[in-house]
């Protein structure tokens, strides 16, 4: 199963770089590529990315409200 997520926020891409070594996720040209045979592992990695996106968004909202 191959999942491709396009992210336009370069700051977020830089933050997610640690996933390349920790989770085996590829990041190329603002595109996150999850390539796993096991669907449950691919879904878990996708959920991890979406949770990190939500945390990043919530943090940016909080900081902009200060």
mmCIF file of the N, C-alpha and C atoms, coordinates in Angstrom:
data_MODEL
# 
_entry.id   MODEL 
# 
loop_
_atom_site.group_PDB 
_atom_site.id 
_atom_site.type_symbol 
_atom_site.label_atom_id 
_atom_site.label_alt_id 
_atom_site.label_comp_id 
_atom_site.label_asym_id 
_atom_site.label_entity_id 
_atom_site.label_seq_id 
_atom_site.pdbx_PDB_ins_code 
_atom_site.Cartn_x 
_atom_site.Cartn_y 
_atom_site.Cartn_z 
_atom_site.occupancy 
_atom_site.B_iso_or_equiv 
_atom_site.pdbx_formal_charge 
_atom_site.auth_seq_id 
_atom_site.auth_comp_id 
_atom_site.auth_asym_id 
_atom_site.auth_atom_id 
_atom_site.pdbx_PDB_model_num 
ATOM 1   N N  . UNK A 1 1  ? 0.857  -1.160 0.000  1.00 0.00 ? 1  UNK A N  1 
ATOM 2   C CA . UNK A 1 1  ? 0.000  0.000  0.000  1.00 0.00 ? 1  UNK A CA 1 
ATOM 3   C C  . UNK A 1 1  ? 0.905  1.224  0.000  1.00 0.00 ? 1  UNK A C  1 
ATOM 4   N N  . UNK A 1 2  ? 0.616  2.153  -0.886 1.00 0.00 ? 2  UNK A N  1 
ATOM 5   C CA . UNK A 1 2  ? 1.401  3.379  -0.983 1.00 0.00 ? 2  UNK A CA 1 
ATOM 6   C C  . UNK A 1 2  ? 0.476  4.566  -0.744 1.00 0.00 ? 2  UNK A C  1 
ATOM 7   N N  . UNK A 1 3  ? 0.848  5.401  0.235  1.00 0.00 ? 3  UNK A N  1 
ATOM 8   C CA . UNK A 1 3  ? 0.075  6.591  0.574  1.00 0.00 ? 3  UNK A CA 1 
ATOM 9   C C  . UNK A 1 3  ? 0.966  7.797  0.339  1.00 0.00 ? 3  UNK A C  1 
ATOM 10  N N  . UNK A 1 4  ? 0.443  8.787  -0.384 1.00 0.00 ? 4  UNK A N  1 
ATOM 11  C CA . UNK A 1 4  ? 1.195  10.007 -0.672 1.00 0.00 ? 4  UNK A CA 1 
ATOM 12  C C  . UNK A 1 4  ? 0.429  11.185 -0.091 1.00 0.00 ? 4  UNK A C  1 
ATOM 13  N N  . UNK A 1 5  ? 1.127  11.985 0.727  1.00 0.00 ? 5  UNK A N  1 
ATOM 14  C CA . UNK A 1 5  ? 0.527  13.159 1.359  1.00 0.00 ? 5  UNK A CA 1 
ATOM 15  C C  . UNK A 1 5  ? 1.337  14.375 0.944  1.00 0.00 ? 5  UNK A C  1 
ATOM 16  N N  . UNK A 1 6  ? 0.675  15.345 0.331  1.00 0.00 ? 6  UNK A N  1 
ATOM 17  C CA . UNK A 1 6  ? 1.339  16.577 -0.102 1.00 0.00 ? 6  UNK A CA 1 
ATOM 18  C C  . UNK A 1 6  ? 1.153  17.641 0.975  1.00 0.00 ? 6  UNK A C  1 
ATOM 19  N N  . UNK A 1 7  ? 2.263  18.189 1.467  1.00 0.00 ? 7  UNK A N  1 
ATOM 20  C CA . UNK A 1 7  ? 2.226  19.213 2.510  1.00 0.00 ? 7  UNK A CA 1 
ATOM 21  C C  . UNK A 1 7  ? 2.935  20.448 1.973  1.00 0.00 ? 7  UNK A C  1 
ATOM 22  N N  . UNK A 1 8  ? 2.262  21.584 2.031  1.00 0.00 ? 8  UNK A N  1 
ATOM 23  C CA . UNK A 1 8  ? 2.823  22.804 1.473  1.00 0.00 ? 8  UNK A CA 1 
ATOM 24  C C  . UNK A 1 8  ? 3.606  23.633 2.482  1.00 0.00 ? 8  UNK A C  1 
ATOM 25  N N  . UNK A 1 9  ? 3.507  23.318 3.756  1.00 0.00 ? 9  UNK A N  1 
ATOM 26  C CA . UNK A 1 9  ? 4.173  24.071 4.815  1.00 0.00 ? 9  UNK A CA 1 
ATOM 27  C C  . UNK A 1 9  ? 5.592  23.532 5.009  1.00 0.00 ? 9  UNK A C  1 
ATOM 28  N N  . UNK A 1 10 ? 6.591  24.294 4.559  1.00 0.00 ? 10 UNK A N  1 
ATOM 29  C CA . UNK A 1 10 ? 7.975  23.846 4.637  1.00 0.00 ? 10 UNK A CA 1 
ATOM 30  C C  . UNK A 1 10 ? 8.438  23.684 6.083  1.00 0.00 ? 10 UNK A C  1 
ATOM 31  N N  . UNK A 1 11 ? 7.953  24.521 6.968  1.00 0.00 ? 11 UNK A N  1 
ATOM 32  C CA . UNK A 1 11 ? 8.307  24.406 8.388  1.00 0.00 ? 11 UNK A CA 1 
ATOM 33  C C  . UNK A 1 11 ? 7.849  23.060 8.940  1.00 0.00 ? 11 UNK A C  1 
ATOM 34  N N  . UNK A 1 12 ? 6.657  22.655 8.576  1.00 0.00 ? 12 UNK A N  1 
ATOM 35  C CA . UNK A 1 12 ? 6.132  21.372 9.037  1.00 0.00 ? 12 UNK A CA 1 
ATOM 36  C C  . UNK A 1 12 ? 6.924  20.208 8.443  1.00 0.00 ? 12 UNK A C  1 
ATOM 37  N N  . UNK A 1 13 ? 7.310  20.316 7.194  1.00 0.00 ? 13 UNK A N  1 
ATOM 38  C CA . UNK A 1 13 ? 8.131  19.275 6.565  1.00 0.00 ? 13 UNK A CA 1 
ATOM 39  C C  . UNK A 1 13 ? 9.439  19.114 7.327  1.00 0.00 ? 13 UNK A C  1 
ATOM 40  N N  . UNK A 1 14 ? 10.053 20.238 7.701  1.00 0.00 ? 14 UNK A N  1 
ATOM 41  C CA . UNK A 1 14 ? 11.300 20.178 8.463  1.00 0.00 ? 14 UNK A CA 1 
ATOM 42  C C  . UNK A 1 14 ? 11.088 19.513 9.816  1.00 0.00 ? 14 UNK A C  1 
ATOM 43  N N  . UNK A 1 15 ? 9.952  19.765 10.439 1.00 0.00 ? 15 UNK A N  1 
ATOM 44  C CA . UNK A 1 15 ? 9.639  19.150 11.728 1.00 0.00 ? 15 UNK A CA 1 
ATOM 45  C C  . UNK A 1 15 ? 9.447  17.638 11.570 1.00 0.00 ? 15 UNK A C  1 
ATOM 46  N N  . UNK A 1 16 ? 8.825  17.231 10.478 1.00 0.00 ? 16 UNK A N  1 
ATOM 47  C CA . UNK A 1 16 ? 8.517  15.813 10.269 1.00 0.00 ? 16 UNK A CA 1 
ATOM 48  C C  . UNK A 1 16 ? 9.701  14.997 9.757  1.00 0.00 ? 16 UNK A C  1 
ATOM 49  N N  . UNK A 1 17 ? 10.841 15.629 9.530  1.00 0.00 ? 17 UNK A N  1 
ATOM 50  C CA . UNK A 1 17 ? 12.013 14.921 9.006  1.00 0.00 ? 17 UNK A CA 1 
ATOM 51  C C  . UNK A 1 17 ? 12.449 13.762 9.904  1.00 0.00 ? 17 UNK A C  1 
ATOM 52  N N  . UNK A 1 18 ? 12.205 13.877 11.220 1.00 0.00 ? 18 UNK A N  1 
ATOM 53  C CA . UNK A 1 18 ? 12.624 12.799 12.120 1.00 0.00 ? 18 UNK A CA 1 
ATOM 54  C C  . UNK A 1 18 ? 11.888 11.496 11.826 1.00 0.00 ? 18 UNK A C  1 
ATOM 55  N N  . UNK A 1 19 ? 10.740 11.574 11.147 1.00 0.00 ? 19 UNK A N  1 
ATOM 56  C CA . UNK A 1 19 ? 9.993  10.360 10.829 1.00 0.00 ? 19 UNK A CA 1 
ATOM 57  C C  . UNK A 1 19 ? 10.716 9.489  9.809  1.00 0.00 ? 19 UNK A C  1 
ATOM 58  N N  . UNK A 1 20 ? 11.605 10.100 9.028  1.00 0.00 ? 20 UNK A N  1 
ATOM 59  C CA . UNK A 1 20 ? 12.338 9.314  8.037  1.00 0.00 ? 20 UNK A CA 1 
ATOM 60  C C  . UNK A 1 20 ? 13.170 8.227  8.713  1.00 0.00 ? 20 UNK A C  1 
ATOM 61  N N  . UNK A 1 21 ? 13.849 8.584  9.782  1.00 0.00 ? 21 UNK A N  1 
ATOM 62  C CA . UNK A 1 21 ? 14.681 7.585  10.457 1.00 0.00 ? 21 UNK A CA 1 
ATOM 63  C C  . UNK A 1 21 ? 13.887 6.750  11.461 1.00 0.00 ? 21 UNK A C  1 
ATOM 64  N N  . UNK A 1 22 ? 12.906 7.352  12.117 1.00 0.00 ? 22 UNK A N  1 
ATOM 65  C CA . UNK A 1 22 ? 12.161 6.646  13.161 1.00 0.00 ? 22 UNK A CA 1 
ATOM 66  C C  . UNK A 1 22 ? 11.116 5.684  12.603 1.00 0.00 ? 22 UNK A C  1 
ATOM 67  N N  . UNK A 1 23 ? 10.415 6.090  11.557 1.00 0.00 ? 23 UNK A N  1 
ATOM 68  C CA . UNK A 1 23 ? 9.279  5.310  11.059 1.00 0.00 ? 23 UNK A CA 1 
ATOM 69  C C  . UNK A 1 23 ? 9.483  4.764  9.647  1.00 0.00 ? 23 UNK A C  1 
ATOM 70  N N  . UNK A 1 24 ? 10.587 5.111  9.003  1.00 0.00 ? 24 UNK A N  1 
ATOM 71  C CA . UNK A 1 24 ? 10.821 4.625  7.648  1.00 0.00 ? 24 UNK A CA 1 
ATOM 72  C C  . UNK A 1 24 ? 9.934  5.285  6.607  1.00 0.00 ? 24 UNK A C  1 
ATOM 73  N N  . UNK A 1 25 ? 9.557  6.534  6.870  1.00 0.00 ? 25 UNK A N  1 
ATOM 74  C CA . UNK A 1 25 ? 8.725  7.298  5.948  1.00 0.00 ? 25 UNK A CA 1 
ATOM 75  C C  . UNK A 1 25 ? 9.637  8.147  5.074  1.00 0.00 ? 25 UNK A C  1 
ATOM 76  N N  . UNK A 1 26 ? 9.341  8.228  3.784  1.00 0.00 ? 26 UNK A N  1 
ATOM 77  C CA . UNK A 1 26 ? 10.146 9.043  2.873  1.00 0.00 ? 26 UNK A CA 1 
ATOM 78  C C  . UNK A 1 26 ? 9.534  10.429 2.738  1.00 0.00 ? 26 UNK A C  1 
ATOM 79  N N  . UNK A 1 27 ? 10.395 11.447 2.732  1.00 0.00 ? 27 UNK A N  1 
ATOM 80  C CA . UNK A 1 27 ? 9.948  12.820 2.515  1.00 0.00 ? 27 UNK A CA 1 
ATOM 81  C C  . UNK A 1 27 ? 10.774 13.383 1.369  1.00 0.00 ? 27 UNK A C  1 
ATOM 82  N N  . UNK A 1 28 ? 10.088 13.731 0.275  1.00 0.00 ? 28 UNK A N  1 
ATOM 83  C CA . UNK A 1 28 ? 10.747 14.258 -0.915 1.00 0.00 ? 28 UNK A CA 1 
ATOM 84  C C  . UNK A 1 28 ? 9.926  15.406 -1.477 1.00 0.00 ? 28 UNK A C  1 
ATOM 85  N N  . UNK A 1 29 ? 10.534 16.565 -1.621 1.00 0.00 ? 29 UNK A N  1 
ATOM 86  C CA . UNK A 1 29 ? 9.897  17.719 -2.270 1.00 0.00 ? 29 UNK A CA 1 
ATOM 87  C C  . UNK A 1 29 ? 8.496  18.008 -1.731 1.00 0.00 ? 29 UNK A C  1 
ATOM 88  N N  . UNK A 1 30 ? 8.383  18.170 -0.425 1.00 0.00 ? 30 UNK A N  1 
ATOM 89  C CA . UNK A 1 30 ? 7.114  18.474 0.248  1.00 0.00 ? 30 UNK A CA 1 
ATOM 90  C C  . UNK A 1 30 ? 6.071  17.368 0.104  1.00 0.00 ? 30 UNK A C  1 
ATOM 91  N N  . UNK A 1 31 ? 6.504  16.168 -0.181 1.00 0.00 ? 31 UNK A N  1 
ATOM 92  C CA . UNK A 1 31 ? 5.597  15.028 -0.295 1.00 0.00 ? 31 UNK A CA 1 
ATOM 93  C C  . UNK A 1 31 ? 6.048  13.954 0.692  1.00 0.00 ? 31 UNK A C  1 
ATOM 94  N N  . UNK A 1 32 ? 5.117  13.485 1.497  1.00 0.00 ? 32 UNK A N  1 
ATOM 95  C CA . UNK A 1 32 ? 5.389  12.396 2.429  1.00 0.00 ? 32 UNK A CA 1 
ATOM 96  C C  . UNK A 1 32 ? 4.883  11.114 1.788  1.00 0.00 ? 32 UNK A C  1 
ATOM 97  N N  . UNK A 1 33 ? 5.752  10.112 1.713  1.00 0.00 ? 33 UNK A N  1 
ATOM 98  C CA . UNK A 1 33 ? 5.407  8.849  1.071  1.00 0.00 ? 33 UNK A CA 1 
ATOM 99  C C  . UNK A 1 33 ? 5.483  7.729  2.104  1.00 0.00 ? 33 UNK A C  1 
ATOM 100 N N  . UNK A 1 34 ? 4.364  7.053  2.285  1.00 0.00 ? 34 UNK A N  1 
ATOM 101 C CA . UNK A 1 34 ? 4.292  5.884  3.165  1.00 0.00 ? 34 UNK A CA 1 
ATOM 102 C C  . UNK A 1 34 ? 4.115  4.680  2.250  1.00 0.00 ? 34 UNK A C  1 
ATOM 103 N N  . UNK A 1 35 ? 5.076  3.766  2.274  1.00 0.00 ? 35 UNK A N  1 
ATOM 104 C CA . UNK A 1 35 ? 5.021  2.592  1.405  1.00 0.00 ? 35 UNK A CA 1 
ATOM 105 C C  . UNK A 1 35 ? 5.190  1.342  2.267  1.00 0.00 ? 35 UNK A C  1 
ATOM 106 N N  . UNK A 1 36 ? 4.082  0.730  2.623  1.00 0.00 ? 36 UNK A N  1 
ATOM 107 C CA . UNK A 1 36 ? 4.093  -0.448 3.491  1.00 0.00 ? 36 UNK A CA 1 
ATOM 108 C C  . UNK A 1 36 ? 3.240  -1.545 2.876  1.00 0.00 ? 36 UNK A C  1 
ATOM 109 N N  . UNK A 1 37 ? 3.612  -2.780 3.129  1.00 0.00 ? 37 UNK A N  1 
ATOM 110 C CA . UNK A 1 37 ? 2.795  -3.907 2.684  1.00 0.00 ? 37 UNK A CA 1 
ATOM 111 C C  . UNK A 1 37 ? 1.639  -4.161 3.638  1.00 0.00 ? 37 UNK A C  1 
ATOM 112 N N  . UNK A 1 38 ? 1.893  -3.957 4.915  1.00 0.00 ? 38 UNK A N  1 
ATOM 113 C CA . UNK A 1 38 ? 0.875  -4.200 5.940  1.00 0.00 ? 38 UNK A CA 1 
ATOM 114 C C  . UNK A 1 38 ? -0.021 -2.966 6.073  1.00 0.00 ? 38 UNK A C  1 
ATOM 115 N N  . UNK A 1 39 ? -1.298 -3.127 5.822  1.00 0.00 ? 39 UNK A N  1 
ATOM 116 C CA . UNK A 1 39 ? -2.241 -2.005 5.854  1.00 0.00 ? 39 UNK A CA 1 
ATOM 117 C C  . UNK A 1 39 ? -2.315 -1.383 7.240  1.00 0.00 ? 39 UNK A C  1 
ATOM 118 N N  . UNK A 1 40 ? -2.266 -2.187 8.283  1.00 0.00 ? 40 UNK A N  1 
ATOM 119 C CA . UNK A 1 40 ? -2.370 -1.630 9.639  1.00 0.00 ? 40 UNK A CA 1 
ATOM 120 C C  . UNK A 1 40 ? -1.175 -0.743 9.973  1.00 0.00 ? 40 UNK A C  1 
ATOM 121 N N  . UNK A 1 41 ? 0.019  -1.104 9.516  1.00 0.00 ? 41 UNK A N  1 
ATOM 122 C CA . UNK A 1 41 ? 1.199  -0.266 9.754  1.00 0.00 ? 41 UNK A CA 1 
ATOM 123 C C  . UNK A 1 41 ? 1.108  1.030  8.961  1.00 0.00 ? 41 UNK A C  1 
ATOM 124 N N  . UNK A 1 42 ? 0.622  0.956  7.731  1.00 0.00 ? 42 UNK A N  1 
ATOM 125 C CA . UNK A 1 42 ? 0.464  2.161  6.911  1.00 0.00 ? 42 UNK A CA 1 
ATOM 126 C C  . UNK A 1 42 ? -0.561 3.100  7.536  1.00 0.00 ? 42 UNK A C  1 
ATOM 127 N N  . UNK A 1 43 ? -1.666 2.549  8.011  1.00 0.00 ? 43 UNK A N  1 
ATOM 128 C CA . UNK A 1 43 ? -2.688 3.380  8.678  1.00 0.00 ? 43 UNK A CA 1 
ATOM 129 C C  . UNK A 1 43 ? -2.152 4.000  9.956  1.00 0.00 ? 43 UNK A C  1 
ATOM 130 N N  . UNK A 1 44 ? -1.368 3.247  10.718 1.00 0.00 ? 44 UNK A N  1 
ATOM 131 C CA . UNK A 1 44 ? -0.798 3.775  11.958 1.00 0.00 ? 44 UNK A CA 1 
ATOM 132 C C  . UNK A 1 44 ? 0.150  4.936  11.660 1.00 0.00 ? 44 UNK A C  1 
ATOM 133 N N  . UNK A 1 45 ? 0.958  4.809  10.626 1.00 0.00 ? 45 UNK A N  1 
ATOM 134 C CA . UNK A 1 45 ? 1.870  5.895  10.264 1.00 0.00 ? 45 UNK A CA 1 
ATOM 135 C C  . UNK A 1 45 ? 1.100  7.102  9.747  1.00 0.00 ? 45 UNK A C  1 
ATOM 136 N N  . UNK A 1 46 ? 0.054  6.866  8.982  1.00 0.00 ? 46 UNK A N  1 
ATOM 137 C CA . UNK A 1 46 ? -0.768 7.965  8.493  1.00 0.00 ? 46 UNK A CA 1 
ATOM 138 C C  . UNK A 1 46 ? -1.448 8.673  9.662  1.00 0.00 ? 46 UNK A C  1 
ATOM 139 N N  . UNK A 1 47 ? -1.962 7.926  10.623 1.00 0.00 ? 47 UNK A N  1 
ATOM 140 C CA . UNK A 1 47 ? -2.582 8.527  11.804 1.00 0.00 ? 47 UNK A CA 1 
ATOM 141 C C  . UNK A 1 47 ? -1.575 9.328  12.610 1.00 0.00 ? 47 UNK A C  1 
ATOM 142 N N  . UNK A 1 48 ? -0.345 8.835  12.716 1.00 0.00 ? 48 UNK A N  1 
ATOM 143 C CA . UNK A 1 48 ? 0.709  9.568  13.412 1.00 0.00 ? 48 UNK A CA 1 
ATOM 144 C C  . UNK A 1 48 ? 0.965  10.913 12.742 1.00 0.00 ? 48 UNK A C  1 
ATOM 145 N N  . UNK A 1 49 ? 1.050  10.918 11.430 1.00 0.00 ? 49 UNK A N  1 
ATOM 146 C CA . UNK A 1 49 ? 1.280  12.168 10.692 1.00 0.00 ? 49 UNK A CA 1 
ATOM 147 C C  . UNK A 1 49 ? 0.121  13.126 10.899 1.00 0.00 ? 49 UNK A C  1 
ATOM 148 N N  . UNK A 1 50 ? -1.103 12.635 10.828 1.00 0.00 ? 50 UNK A N  1 
ATOM 149 C CA . UNK A 1 50 ? -2.257 13.518 11.011 1.00 0.00 ? 50 UNK A CA 1 
ATOM 150 C C  . UNK A 1 50 ? -2.346 14.054 12.436 1.00 0.00 ? 50 UNK A C  1 
ATOM 151 N N  . UNK A 1 51 ? -1.958 13.248 13.426 1.00 0.00 ? 51 UNK A N  1 
ATOM 152 C CA . UNK A 1 51 ? -1.923 13.753 14.808 1.00 0.00 ? 51 UNK A CA 1 
ATOM 153 C C  . UNK A 1 51 ? -0.876 14.848 14.957 1.00 0.00 ? 51 UNK A C  1 
ATOM 154 N N  . UNK A 1 52 ? 0.285  14.657 14.330 1.00 0.00 ? 52 UNK A N  1 
ATOM 155 C CA . UNK A 1 52 ? 1.326  15.687 14.381 1.00 0.00 ? 52 UNK A CA 1 
ATOM 156 C C  . UNK A 1 52 ? 0.887  16.955 13.653 1.00 0.00 ? 52 UNK A C  1 
ATOM 157 N N  . UNK A 1 53 ? 0.159  16.812 12.549 1.00 0.00 ? 53 UNK A N  1 
ATOM 158 C CA . UNK A 1 53 ? -0.379 17.977 11.838 1.00 0.00 ? 53 UNK A CA 1 
ATOM 159 C C  . UNK A 1 53 ? -1.347 18.747 12.727 1.00 0.00 ? 53 UNK A C  1 
ATOM 160 N N  . UNK A 1 54 ? -2.196 18.031 13.439 1.00 0.00 ? 54 UNK A N  1 
ATOM 161 C CA . UNK A 1 54 ? -3.162 18.681 14.330 1.00 0.00 ? 54 UNK A CA 1 
ATOM 162 C C  . UNK A 1 54 ? -2.453 19.396 15.474 1.00 0.00 ? 54 UNK A C  1 
ATOM 163 N N  . UNK A 1 55 ? -1.451 18.758 16.064 1.00 0.00 ? 55 UNK A N  1 
ATOM 164 C CA . UNK A 1 55 ? -0.684 19.398 17.137 1.00 0.00 ? 55 UNK A CA 1 
ATOM 165 C C  . UNK A 1 55 ? -0.006 20.655 16.621 1.00 0.00 ? 55 UNK A C  1 
ATOM 166 N N  . UNK A 1 56 ? 0.582  20.583 15.442 1.00 0.00 ? 56 UNK A N  1 
ATOM 167 C CA . UNK A 1 56 ? 1.252  21.741 14.838 1.00 0.00 ? 56 UNK A CA 1 
ATOM 168 C C  . UNK A 1 56 ? 0.261  22.875 14.601 1.00 0.00 ? 56 UNK A C  1 
ATOM 169 N N  . UNK A 1 57 ? -0.907 22.544 14.077 1.00 0.00 ? 57 UNK A N  1 
ATOM 170 C CA . UNK A 1 57 ? -1.937 23.551 13.817 1.00 0.00 ? 57 UNK A CA 1 
ATOM 171 C C  . UNK A 1 57 ? -2.427 24.186 15.116 1.00 0.00 ? 57 UNK A C  1 
ATOM 172 N N  . UNK A 1 58 ? -2.694 23.365 16.125 1.00 0.00 ? 58 UNK A N  1 
ATOM 173 C CA . UNK A 1 58 ? -3.152 23.897 17.415 1.00 0.00 ? 58 UNK A CA 1 
ATOM 174 C C  . UNK A 1 58 ? -2.096 24.779 18.064 1.00 0.00 ? 58 UNK A C  1 
ATOM 175 N N  . UNK A 1 59 ? -0.841 24.395 17.961 1.00 0.00 ? 59 UNK A N  1 
ATOM 176 C CA . UNK A 1 59 ? 0.235  25.199 18.530 1.00 0.00 ? 59 UNK A CA 1 
ATOM 177 C C  . UNK A 1 59 ? 0.350  26.537 17.812 1.00 0.00 ? 59 UNK A C  1 
ATOM 178 N N  . UNK A 1 60 ? 0.242  26.520 16.492 1.00 0.00 ? 60 UNK A N  1 
ATOM 179 C CA . UNK A 1 60 ? 0.295  27.777 15.732 1.00 0.00 ? 60 UNK A CA 1 
ATOM 180 C C  . UNK A 1 60 ? -0.871 28.691 16.085 1.00 0.00 ? 60 UNK A C  1 
ATOM 181 N N  . UNK A 1 61 ? -2.058 28.130 16.248 1.00 0.00 ? 61 UNK A N  1 
ATOM 182 C CA . UNK A 1 61 ? -3.217 28.945 16.647 1.00 0.00 ? 61 UNK A CA 1 
ATOM 183 C C  . UNK A 1 61 ? -3.007 29.563 18.021 1.00 0.00 ? 61 UNK A C  1 
ATOM 184 N N  . UNK A 1 62 ? -2.496 28.763 18.950 1.00 0.00 ? 62 UNK A N  1 
ATOM 185 C CA . UNK A 1 62 ? -2.252 29.263 20.300 1.00 0.00 ? 62 UNK A CA 1 
ATOM 186 C C  . UNK A 1 62 ? -1.219 30.383 20.287 1.00 0.00 ? 62 UNK A C  1 
ATOM 187 N N  . UNK A 1 63 ? -0.130 30.177 19.570 1.00 0.00 ? 63 UNK A N  1 
ATOM 188 C CA . UNK A 1 63 ? 0.925  31.190 19.536 1.00 0.00 ? 63 UNK A CA 1 
ATOM 189 C C  . UNK A 1 63 ? 0.473  32.464 18.834 1.00 0.00 ? 63 UNK A C  1 
ATOM 190 N N  . UNK A 1 64 ? -0.370 32.336 17.827 1.00 0.00 ? 64 UNK A N  1 
ATOM 191 C CA . UNK A 1 64 ? -0.848 33.534 17.133 1.00 0.00 ? 64 UNK A CA 1 
ATOM 192 C C  . UNK A 1 64 ? -1.872 34.302 17.965 1.00 0.00 ? 64 UNK A C  1 
ATOM 193 N N  . UNK A 1 65 ? -2.499 33.632 18.929 1.00 0.00 ? 65 UNK A N  1 
ATOM 194 C CA . UNK A 1 65 ? -3.479 34.321 19.774 1.00 0.00 ? 65 UNK A CA 1 
ATOM 195 C C  . UNK A 1 65 ? -2.821 35.097 20.915 1.00 0.00 ? 65 UNK A C  1 
ATOM 196 N N  . UNK A 1 66 ? -1.550 34.873 21.147 1.00 0.00 ? 66 UNK A N  1 
ATOM 197 C CA . UNK A 1 66 ? -0.854 35.578 22.239 1.00 0.00 ? 66 UNK A CA 1 
ATOM 198 C C  . UNK A 1 66 ? -0.561 37.011 21.897 1.00 0.00 ? 66 UNK A C  1 
# 
